Amino acid sequence: MKLKKDLVLRKIAGENIVVPIGKLSQISPMMQITDSTAWLWQQMKDEDFTEDSLVQKVMQHFSGVTQEQAQKDIHDFLDLLDKNYMLENGRPEPKVGVAKIKLTKEQAKMIEKGKK
């Protein structure tokens, strides 16, 4: 899997913020991440990865973390990214756009009446 290309990591007011741009900004929120997650993001941003490959990178880079904790944290992070359509993993994005609905005068009056 990969990160979607329309995601940018920026440091804003001392915080790491993932910013979706373009069409992705309509379906994905901005997300604040920790410094260690920002390091992981840098490992993910330009290459294919798996959950296991990320666990290996974390285990090689950070001391004092158990493999079980790294697996759980990475799994949870990838799940969060997936739920917010930030991963290129075959999951379709929701449709976004504008729909026009034609109403009769009677239907429009009923809607206006319901607002009061």
C-alpha positions, -999 to +999 in steps of 0.1 A: +000+000+000+010+037-003+000+070+010-023+090-013-003+116-033-026+145-023-014+145+013+012+170+026+029+169+060+036+204+074+050+218+106+025+245+117+030+264+150+053+236+162+028+208+154+029+181+127-002+185+105-012+162+076-030+183+051-052+168+024-052+188-008-073+189-040-103+166-041-091+146-011-096+177+011-134+172+006-134+137+022-103+136+045-097+158+075-065+175+085-047+154+111-023+163+139+004+136+144+033+132+169+070+137+161+075+099+161+045+094+137+059+122+115+092+102+113+071+072+103+052+093+077+085+102+061+093+065+058+059+059+042+056+089+019+074+078-013+073+041-012+051+010-010+049-004+025+033-031+045+024-031+082+053-056+088+078-034+069+068-004+091+072-024+123+107-034+112+116+002+105+103+013+139+121-015+157+154-005+140+150+032+146+135+035+181+147+020+213+126+010+243+096+000+222+084-036+221+075-053+189+039-059+202+035-022+210+049-012+176+025-036+158-005-023+177+004+014+172+011+009+135-020-011+130-041+016+147-024+044+127-029+026+094-066+019+103-070+056+110-055+065+077-077+040+059-109+052+076-100+087+063-093+075+027-056+084+030-042+051+017-038+038-018-050+003-010-079-003-035-106+011-012-129+033-033-134+069-022-169+081-015-185+101-042-186+139-037-203+166-057-234+186-061-269+173-070-297+194-083-332+185-073-362+199-091-392+204-068-428+214-077-441+246-061-462+224-038-431+204-026-411+236-021-440+251+000-441+219+021-404+221+028-406+258+037-436+250+060-415+224+078-387+249+085-410+271+106 
